[in-house]
Amino acid sequence: RYPGLYGHVLNTRMGFFTEHADMHPAWEGLPAGSIPIKRFLSVPALYAGRLVGQIALASAPRPYSSEDLEAVKRIANSFSLAIQRTRGEEALRESEERHRTLYEQSSEGIFLVALNGQIRACNPAATAMLGYEEAELLGRQGTELVEPDSLRRSPLPFRRVAAGETIREERLLLSKEGRHLSTEVSAKRIGSDIIQVLIRDISMRKRMEEELVKARQDAEQANAAKSEFLAKMSHDIRTPMNAVLAMTEVALQTELKPEQRGYLETIRDSGDHLLMLLNDILDISKIEARRLELEQVDFDLTRQLEALMGSQRLQAQSAGLF
């Protein structure tokens, strides 16, 4: 709440006048040292219902009238419009300054292009990205900056952008030195005859993607070579091992001393175990190819333990363990 006569018009937002200021209900006196007033007239300055100030008159040599009040209201309206216009101009200047700062300091290249494809303006990032001076770019056709083969495969969609569509695509551009530049380009119409084009350099991202693809291909080739090596190695070992096991079976069918039969059975069991290991090696390739199948096979635990002990018997005896 605003105090006093001056505050009354601000609180009510209605103009008024009085011939006896000190008798008005809102009268609260005057600050020390103020000139005494008798008559008083005041009008609020409003814009779109919002208070922007007030105009006040005091101690006229003649009484105030309704005509005076209406005249001051008109002045207050003009005053409100002037204040609003000034504020709007200040806001516009601030907005333009902000946009200019963003335009000039943006890390992305920005082009303002006419509907016929002619470059009207560009920011420092755009000139630095392509290696041109600003004067060298102004007035040129945007198509001149696109790598020719890329342009032939996919012409620039000026008509779609001019029709109001926002476009985002990857483009291969040419720098002033002829260097290829991988970019991500977005374009949209921002005025009656202007297209804004934003360009982001994605050359590093493209190189990283290519390196990742190559690394994956190298890993797949190495994995395939490993699987091929394991399969060949297991096959080459299995062939002589089968011969050893076959001859051991033949020998076991002859007349043998118990000790000799035990040795041959140990050879046979160890050979069978080695064949199992070779099969496990092949299973690694099956696991990698997601073709591994599990089998449920009955086995004799006692025989497996005896075979394991037999395979280790000679080493244990040589070590004096039994």
Secondary structure, 3 states (H helix, E strand, C coil): CCCHHHHHHHHHCCCEEECCHHHCCCCCCCCCCCCCCCCEEEEEEEECCEEEEEEEEECCCCCCCHHHHHHHHHHHHHHHHHHHHHHHHHHHHHHHHHHHHHHHHCCCEEEEEECCCEEEEECHHHHHHHCCCHHHHCCCEHHHHECHHHHHHCCCCHHHHHCCCCEEEEEEEECCCCCEEEEEEEEEECCCCEEEEEEEECHHHHHHHHHHHHHHHHHHHHHHHHHHHHHHHHHHHHHHHHHHHHHHHHHHCCCCCHHHHHHHHHHHHHHHHHHHHHHHHHHHHHHHCCCCCCCCCCCCHHHHHHHHHHHHHHHHHHCCCC
